[in-house]
């Protein structure tokens, strides 16, 4: 094996190990956001699936 390809493999292994450590220990901040009222879903009780699919 060439020396340059061995160095490249070692670099890739180090990057993979660093990525795995980052996945385990990185805790993203929780972002709170408000959904505008126009995106709220209206819930109707007692509606069958046939009623929701028909065009009225």
Contact map, one row per residue, 1 for C-alpha under 8 A:
11101100000000000000000000000000000000000000000000000000
11111100000000000000000000000000000000000000000000000000
11111110000000000000000000000000000000000000000000000000
01111111000000000000000000000000000000000000000000000000
11111111100000000000000000000000000000000000000000000000
11111111110000000000000000000000000000000000000000000000
00111111111000000000000000000000000000000000000000000000
00011111111100000000000000000000000000000000000000000000
00001111111110000000000000000000000000000000000000000000
00000111111111000000000000000000000000000000000000000000
00000011111111100000000000000000000000000000000000000000
00000001111111110000000000000000000000000000000000000000
00000000111111111000000000000000000000000000000000000000
00000000011111111100000000000000000000000000000000000000
00000000001111111110000000000000000000000000000000000000
00000000000111111111000000000000000000000000000000000000
00000000000011111111100000000000000000000000000000000000
00000000000001111111110000000000000000000000000000000000
00000000000000111111111000000000000000000000000000000000
00000000000000011111111100000000000000000000000000000000
00000000000000001111111110000000000000000000000000000000
00000000000000000111111111000000000000000000000000000000
00000000000000000011111111000000000000000000000000000000
00000000000000000001111111000000000000000000000000000000
00000000000000000000111111100000000000000000000000000000
00000000000000000000011111110000000000000000000000000000
00000000000000000000000011111000000000000000000000000000
00000000000000000000000001111100000000000000000000000000
00000000000000000000000000111110000000000000000000000000
00000000000000000000000000011111000000000000000000000000
00000000000000000000000000001111100000000000000000000000
00000000000000000000000000000111110000000000000000000000
00000000000000000000000000000011111000000000000000000000
00000000000000000000000000000001111100000000000000000000
00000000000000000000000000000000111110110000000000000000
00000000000000000000000000000000011111110000000000000000
00000000000000000000000000000000001111110000000000000000
00000000000000000000000000000000000111110000000000000000
00000000000000000000000000000000001111111000000000000000
00000000000000000000000000000000001111111100000000000000
00000000000000000000000000000000000000111110000000000000
00000000000000000000000000000000000000011111000000000000
00000000000000000000000000000000000000001111100000000000
00000000000000000000000000000000000000000111111000000000
00000000000000000000000000000000000000000011111000000000
00000000000000000000000000000000000000000001111100000000
00000000000000000000000000000000000000000001111110110000
00000000000000000000000000000000000000000000011111110000
00000000000000000000000000000000000000000000001111111000
00000000000000000000000000000000000000000000000111111100
00000000000000000000000000000000000000000000001111111100
00000000000000000000000000000000000000000000001111111100
00000000000000000000000000000000000000000000000011111110
00000000000000000000000000000000000000000000000001111111
00000000000000000000000000000000000000000000000000001111
00000000000000000000000000000000000000000000000000000111
